[in-house]
């Protein structure tokens, strides 16, 4: 059964009493869904998902039935429910706030296979329902904000990198598959990825497309790219945009025009990137 948006499932009365939710979907991650919620009164009926449910508890405590027992997830912990597992959820001892993502089994298996360095018969298993890991919980909260692109405005490549990195850490720390790093710098694959970024620096480029061109998984490409260039693909793209902006400014183009031509969000974004690398603003650089 698909995850149900609390906007649809909560009636008006509980909402007025303090239940707050935001629900969104990112289709390009195999329909990845996200839920941001503070619940004071809402109680989930027992249900299952076709996907994983990975939640970071930020405040308070959630209690939920899972694998035949009642569980208690306090602030700073992660809760993971695997596909088709029966569970519910409600506040315990007061309101709780959490962030949840629902990655597909296929996405989780891809991440696990890349860590293991071999094909696996299925997606990873998480022996524990609740994992005390404040650092990883904070990572999920940051990832959640980044993927909510309608509000955050984070570049696609950075969103992709954050998602794959978080899922990789989750599987490596708490899943059954141990991380096994692949050897080799994959020079040709990195060269192909760099060509895409060099030629399309003014466009939004997603990590899935870059990985397909390179012929590597997403997390493998990030590691190989960093080993080869010293940068992540996203950092390389920003640097490529900076270099293009530098050339255009040198020819006398105005900062606003340059920002639009080189793929920056706006002129202030260009200013931040440029000053961080040159020590002066684009306007001063152009004037010089």
N, C-alpha and C positions, 0 to 999 in steps of 0.2 A: 504494500500500500504506500502511496506517495506521501511525503510529509505534508501535513496540513498547516496552512498559514493561520496563525492565531487571529489575524485580522478577520478571517472568515469564521473561525470557530468560537471566538469570544463574543458574548453578547454585550449590549451597551452598559448594563449595570456594573459588571466587574471592571470594565474599562474605566468608568467614572471613579471607581474606588482605587485606582492606582495601577492597574495592569497596563504596561506599555510594550508595544511590539513594533518591529520593522522586519519585513520579510522580502527577500529579493532572490533573483536567479541570474546566473551567468551561464548562458547557453554553451559557450565555447569550451567549457570544462565538463562536457558531457552532461549539461544541465545542472551543474552544481548549484545548490540552493544554500541560502544563509538566513539565519534567524538571530535577531538581536532582541532581547526581551528582559523586562523586569516583571516578575510575577509576585503578587501579594495574595491573590485568592484563587487564581486559575489552577485547576488540576487536570492533567491529561488523563484521558481514558487509556487503558492498555491497548497498545497497537504495535504494529511492526512497520519497517521501512524496507524498500528494495535496496537502499543505500546504507552506508555507514552513517552514524550520527556521532559527531565529534564535538564535544562541548567544553568550553572553559568557564568555570564558575568564578565570577569576579567579586561578588559580594554575597554574603549570606550562605544558605545551605539549601541544596535541592535533595530531596529524597525520592528514590524511584525503585520500583520492583524490576529486577533483572536476574535472569538465570536462577530463578527460584528463591531469591532472597531479597530483603529490603536493603537498599544501599543508601549511603549518606555522603554526598559530595559537598565538601566545604570550599570556601574561597581559596583560590590558588591551586585547585586540582582540576584535572581533566577527567571527563567521563566519556567512554566509548561504548557504543552499542553497535554490534555488527548487523549486517543485513538479515532480515527475517527473524530477528530476536524480539520476543515480546517484552515490552517495557511500558512504564507510565512515567509520571513525574509531578511533583508538587512542592510548594515551599515547606520548609521545616523550621519552626521556631521564629518565623518572621519572613519578610520578603527576600527573594534572591534575584541576582542579576547574572545573565550568562550570554555567551556568544556561541552559536552552533553553526557548523558547516556539515553538508551532507554529500561527501564524495562517493562516487560510484565504485562498485567493486573493480571495474576495469581500470580505473585510474589508480586505485590502491595497489592492484596487482602490478601495474607498470612500475610504480615506485619501488615496490618490494623486490621485483626482479632485477631492477637496476642495482639495488643495494647488494643483492645476493650474487649478482654476476652470472645468473643462469635462469633458465625458464622454471617456472613454478607451476604446480598443478592447480593453484587457486590463489585468491587474494590472502593477505596476511590475517593471522588470528591474534587477538589481544586477550591473554589469559585473565587480565584484571578488568573489572568494570570501572574502577576509579583509580587514577594515578596521581599521587601527590607530586606535582611538578610546577611550582609557581613560574619558573622561567618559561616553560613551554606554554603554559596558560596565557602568559603575557604575550608571547609570540602569536598565539592564535587570535588574541584580541586585536593586535596590530594588523595581522593578515586580514581579519574580518573587515576592518576599516578600509584597508587598501582595496579589497575586492568589491566593496560597495561603491563602484566607480561612479555611479550617478551622483554621489555626494562627495567623494574624496578626490576625484580627478587624477588618480595615480596612473602613470603610463602603463600600457598593456604589458610591456616586457618586464617591468618591475613587479606587477601583479603576478605574472607567471612565475618569476623566480622566487618570490615569497611563498607562493603556494607549494611549489615542488620542494623547496627547502624545508618548509614546516612539515609536510607529510613525510619527507625522508627522515627527519629527526624523530617524529612520532613513531614510525615503524622501527627505526634503529634502537630507540630507547625502550619501547614497551611492547613491540611486536615480537613474534617468534623468529623472524628472519634477521640474522646477524648481518651487519654491513660488511661487504667484501668489495674493496675498491678495485676497479678494473685498471689494468696497466696500459701504458702507451699514451702519447700525446695527441693522437688522432689529427695529425697536421692537415690532411686533406679535408676532413670534415670541418675543422675550424676555418680553413681557407674559404670553403663554400659559404659558411655562415657569415664570415667577414665580408664577402662579396655582396651578400644580400644587404647587410647593414651599410656598407659603403655606397651602394647604388640607391638605396631607398631610405636614407637617413631622415628625409623630410616627412616620411610617412609613419603611421603607427604600425609596428611590426610585433606580432605575437610570438611567444616562445614556441608554441606548437608548430607554426609554419617554419620557423628557423630550424627546429629539430628535424622536421621532415626533409628539408633541403640538405641538411648535414648527414642524414641517415643515422642519427643517434637518438636515444631517449632524451627527454628534456633535462633531467638531472645530470646525465652523463655529459651532455653538451656543455652545461654550465661548468662542470669540473674541467673538462678538456679545454674549453675556451680560456678559463682563468689560468690554467697551466701554460698555455701557449702565449697568451697576451698579457697576463698579469691583471686583467680586468674581467668582470662579468660581462655578458652580452649587453646588459642595460647600461653599465658604466661605459662600455665601448661606444654604444650608440650616442650617449650624451657627449662623449669626447669628440666623436665624428661630427656632430652638430656644431659643437664649439669651433672646430677647425674650419668648417664651412662658413660659419658666421664671421670668423676672423678674416677669411679671404674676402668676403663680401664687404665688410666694413672697410677693409683696406682699399677697396675700389670706390669708396665714397657713398655706399648705400646707407640709408638711415636705419637706426636700430629697430623701429617698428616694422619696416619692410623686411629687414633681415630676419627678425624673429618669426614672422609668418612664413618666409621662404625656407627656413631651416628646421621647421618642425617643433619649435618651442611653443608652449601653451600661450604665452603672451610676452610682451616686452619685459615685464618684471622677472619672468622666468629666465629670459636671456640675460638680464642684468646679473642675477644671482649666479648663474652658471659661469658667465664670462668673468666676473670679478673674482670668483673663487679660483680661476685658473690663470688670470692675467694680472690680478691685483688692481685693475682699473675698470671702470664701467665701459660698456661699448661706446657711449658717446665720447668719452675722453679718448678712447683708443682711436676712434674715427677722426676726431679733431687732430690728433697727433700725426 
